[in-house]
Amino acid sequence: MGFIQFSIFFLFLFVGQGICQTCHLRELDLCAATLLVFTQNPSGLATTDNELNKQCGYLREADSCLRNFTRKCTTPLQRELIGFGTEGSARLLTEYCTPSTQLRQSYLKHAPCLNQAQRGQKACVKDLQAALEIVTSVEWDKRIPAGCCAYSRFQGCTENLVETKCGKEAVEFMHILLRMALSRLPDIVCQGYGNNNSECKALLPAPGTPPKGARSGSVLSRLFSAYTGL
């Protein structure tokens, strides 16, 4: 699970707050499933231009799914607000998927070590999957709080691993990706939702709780489980 993918997934949660009555959140879950499952490389993170190009095809597919959803399911004012919130992710996607950009070269520099660090984040991914089962099952007005809590917990868990394995420069690069993808959206929407937040403790399963996976009522979790084997 890379931070680019999870950043865009967080935007899906934000978009889900403004859907109209004729739309169903399951449609948004399927967009997110495209992002979370099919952008994964069986060998880990993409570390070559060819692997990045293949991954970018799926990233663009998820982006197109999100745009179609917002066009069908939101009002013009809601679309304007969503466009403001997703502007950074569009720029990140362009730079990430364009050969020879500085961001892409920086990514390829850090990718081998990040790939090694990712192999040790099984516990982080299990906690994330268990959290996503909650995010995609709660009432729509609880999706943002639950998403913020899941985001904060996964970010903290992953950053600890990356700093231990790859150093602070790699962590700072991850922060650059997050700032580009989400701008100040997490700071605004998720203010106060940290690991010690009482609402997060009430919303999310305790760390180490096994995800339901294939037994979950969440389409996203079942697809995620089919890929990861969790």
C-alpha positions as CSV (number, residue, x, y, z in Angstrom):
1,M,0.0,0.0,0.0
2,G,1.7,3.2,-1.2
3,F,1.0,6.6,0.1
4,I,0.0,7.9,-3.3
5,Q,-2.8,5.3,-3.5
6,F,-3.9,5.9,0.1
7,S,-3.9,9.7,-0.4
8,I,-6.3,9.4,-3.3
9,F,-8.4,6.9,-1.4
10,F,-8.7,9.6,1.4
11,L,-10.0,11.9,-1.3
12,F,-12.7,9.3,-2.1
13,L,-13.8,9.5,1.5
14,F,-14.0,13.3,1.2
15,V,-16.0,13.1,-2.0
16,G,-18.4,10.6,-0.4
17,Q,-19.8,13.3,1.9
18,G,-21.5,15.1,-1.0
19,I,-23.3,12.4,-2.9
20,C,-26.9,12.8,-4.0
21,Q,-29.6,10.4,-3.0
22,T,-29.6,8.6,-6.4
23,C,-26.0,7.3,-5.8
24,H,-24.7,4.6,-3.6
25,L,-21.5,4.6,-1.6
26,R,-20.8,1.1,-3.0
27,E,-20.0,2.8,-6.3
28,L,-17.3,4.8,-4.6
29,D,-16.0,1.7,-2.9
30,L,-15.5,0.1,-6.3
31,C,-13.5,3.1,-7.5
32,A,-11.3,2.8,-4.4
33,A,-11.0,-0.9,-5.0
34,T,-9.5,-0.2,-8.4
35,L,-7.0,2.0,-6.7
36,L,-6.1,-0.1,-3.7
37,V,-5.9,-3.5,-5.4
38,F,-4.9,-3.2,-9.0
39,T,-2.2,-0.6,-8.6
40,Q,-0.2,-3.0,-6.4
41,N,2.9,-4.7,-7.9
42,P,3.2,-8.4,-6.9
43,S,6.9,-7.7,-6.3
44,G,6.3,-4.7,-4.2
45,L,6.5,-1.0,-5.1
46,A,7.2,0.0,-8.7
47,T,10.9,0.6,-9.0
48,T,11.4,1.0,-12.8
49,D,10.0,3.3,-15.4
50,N,8.1,0.4,-17.1
51,E,6.5,-0.7,-13.8
52,L,5.5,3.0,-13.1
53,N,4.0,3.3,-16.5
54,K,1.8,0.2,-15.9
55,Q,0.8,1.4,-12.4
56,C,-0.1,4.8,-13.8
57,G,-2.6,3.2,-16.1
58,Y,-4.5,2.0,-13.1
59,L,-4.1,5.3,-11.2
60,R,-5.7,7.1,-14.2
61,E,-8.5,4.6,-14.2
62,A,-9.2,5.2,-10.6
63,D,-9.0,9.0,-11.2
64,S,-11.5,8.7,-14.1
65,C,-13.8,6.6,-11.9
66,L,-13.8,9.3,-9.3
67,R,-14.5,12.1,-11.8
68,N,-17.4,10.2,-13.3
69,F,-18.8,9.6,-9.8
70,T,-18.6,13.3,-8.9
71,R,-20.1,14.4,-12.2
72,K,-23.1,12.1,-11.7
73,C,-23.5,12.3,-8.0
74,T,-22.8,15.9,-6.9
75,T,-24.1,19.4,-7.4
76,P,-22.1,22.1,-9.3
77,L,-21.1,23.7,-6.0
78,Q,-20.1,20.4,-4.5
79,R,-18.0,19.7,-7.6
80,E,-16.3,23.0,-7.2
81,L,-15.4,22.3,-3.6
82,I,-14.2,18.8,-4.5
83,G,-12.1,20.2,-7.4
84,F,-10.4,22.5,-4.9
85,G,-9.7,19.5,-2.6
86,T,-8.4,17.3,-5.4
87,E,-6.3,19.8,-7.4
88,G,-3.1,18.7,-5.7
89,S,-3.7,15.0,-6.4
90,A,-4.2,15.8,-10.1
91,R,-0.9,17.6,-10.2
92,L,0.8,14.8,-8.3
93,L,-0.6,12.2,-10.7
94,T,0.7,14.2,-13.7
95,E,4.2,14.6,-12.3
96,Y,4.4,11.0,-11.0
97,C,3.3,9.6,-14.4
98,T,5.4,11.8,-16.6
99,P,8.9,10.5,-17.4
100,S,11.9,12.5,-16.3
101,T,10.1,14.8,-13.9
102,Q,12.0,15.7,-10.7
103,L,9.3,14.0,-8.5
104,R,9.5,10.8,-10.5
105,Q,13.3,10.7,-10.3
106,S,13.1,11.3,-6.6
107,Y,10.6,8.5,-6.3
108,L,12.8,6.1,-8.2
109,K,15.7,7.0,-6.0
110,H,13.9,6.1,-2.8
111,A,11.7,3.3,-4.2
112,P,14.2,0.3,-3.6
113,C,14.5,1.1,0.1
114,L,10.8,2.0,0.4
115,N,10.1,-1.4,-1.2
116,Q,12.1,-3.2,1.4
117,A,10.4,-1.2,4.2
118,Q,7.0,-2.0,2.7
119,R,7.7,-5.8,3.1
120,G,7.8,-5.3,6.8
121,Q,4.5,-3.4,7.2
122,K,2.2,-6.4,7.3
123,A,0.9,-5.3,10.7
124,C,0.3,-1.8,9.4
125,V,-1.7,-3.2,6.4
126,K,-3.7,-5.6,8.6
127,D,-4.7,-2.7,10.9
128,L,-5.5,-0.6,7.8
129,Q,-7.7,-3.3,6.3
130,A,-9.6,-3.8,9.6
131,A,-10.1,0.0,9.7
132,L,-11.3,0.2,6.1
133,E,-13.9,-2.4,6.9
134,I,-15.3,0.1,9.5
135,V,-14.9,3.1,7.1
136,T,-16.9,1.5,4.4
137,S,-19.6,0.1,6.7
138,V,-20.5,3.1,8.9
139,E,-23.1,5.8,8.1
140,W,-22.0,8.4,5.6
141,D,-21.6,11.1,8.2
142,K,-19.1,8.9,10.1
143,R,-17.0,8.1,7.0
144,I,-14.8,11.2,7.3
145,P,-14.0,10.7,11.1
146,A,-13.3,7.0,10.5
147,G,-11.2,7.7,7.4
148,C,-9.2,10.3,9.3
149,C,-8.6,7.9,12.1
150,A,-7.5,5.2,9.6
151,Y,-5.3,7.6,7.8
152,S,-3.6,8.8,10.9
153,R,-2.9,5.3,12.2
154,F,-1.6,4.0,8.9
155,Q,0.6,7.1,8.4
156,G,2.2,6.8,11.8
157,C,2.8,3.0,11.5
158,T,4.3,3.3,8.0
159,E,6.5,6.3,8.8
160,N,8.0,4.6,11.8
161,L,9.0,1.6,9.6
162,V,10.4,3.9,6.8
163,E,12.5,6.0,9.1
164,T,14.0,2.9,10.7
165,K,14.8,1.3,7.3
166,C,15.4,4.3,5.0
167,G,16.1,7.3,7.2
168,K,14.5,10.7,7.6
169,E,15.1,11.8,4.0
170,A,12.8,9.1,2.8
171,V,10.2,10.1,5.4
172,E,10.4,13.7,4.2
173,F,9.9,12.6,0.6
174,M,6.7,10.8,1.8
175,H,5.6,14.1,3.4
176,I,6.2,15.9,0.1
177,L,4.0,13.4,-1.7
178,L,1.3,13.8,0.9
179,R,1.4,17.6,0.8
180,M,1.1,17.5,-3.0
181,A,-1.7,15.0,-3.1
182,L,-3.8,16.4,-0.2
183,S,-2.6,20.0,0.3
184,R,-4.0,21.1,3.7
185,L,-7.0,18.9,3.4
186,P,-6.0,16.5,6.2
187,D,-5.1,19.4,8.5
188,I,-8.5,21.0,7.9
189,V,-10.7,17.9,7.8
190,C,-8.8,15.7,10.2
191,Q,-7.8,18.2,12.8
192,G,-7.6,16.5,16.2
193,Y,-7.9,12.9,14.9
194,G,-4.7,11.4,16.2
195,N,-3.8,8.0,17.6
196,N,-4.8,9.0,21.1
197,N,-8.1,10.6,20.0
198,S,-11.0,9.1,22.0
199,E,-13.3,9.1,18.9
200,C,-10.7,7.1,16.9
201,K,-10.5,4.6,19.7
202,A,-14.2,4.2,19.7
203,L,-14.6,4.0,15.9
204,L,-11.7,1.8,14.9
205,P,-10.9,-1.8,16.0
206,A,-7.9,-2.0,18.4
207,P,-4.5,-2.4,16.7
208,G,-3.8,-6.0,16.0
209,T,-7.5,-6.9,15.4
210,P,-7.6,-9.4,12.5
211,P,-9.6,-8.0,9.5
212,K,-12.7,-10.0,8.5
213,G,-11.4,-10.1,4.9
214,A,-13.4,-12.4,2.7
215,R,-16.1,-12.6,5.4
216,S,-16.5,-8.8,5.5
217,G,-19.6,-7.0,4.2
218,S,-17.2,-4.5,2.6
219,V,-16.7,-5.0,-1.2
220,L,-13.4,-3.1,-0.8
221,S,-12.1,-5.3,2.0
222,R,-13.0,-8.6,0.1
223,L,-11.2,-7.4,-3.0
224,F,-8.3,-6.2,-0.9
225,S,-8.2,-9.5,0.9
226,A,-8.3,-11.5,-2.3
227,Y,-5.1,-9.7,-3.4
228,T,-3.1,-9.6,-0.2
229,G,-4.2,-12.9,1.3
230,L,-5.1,-11.3,4.6
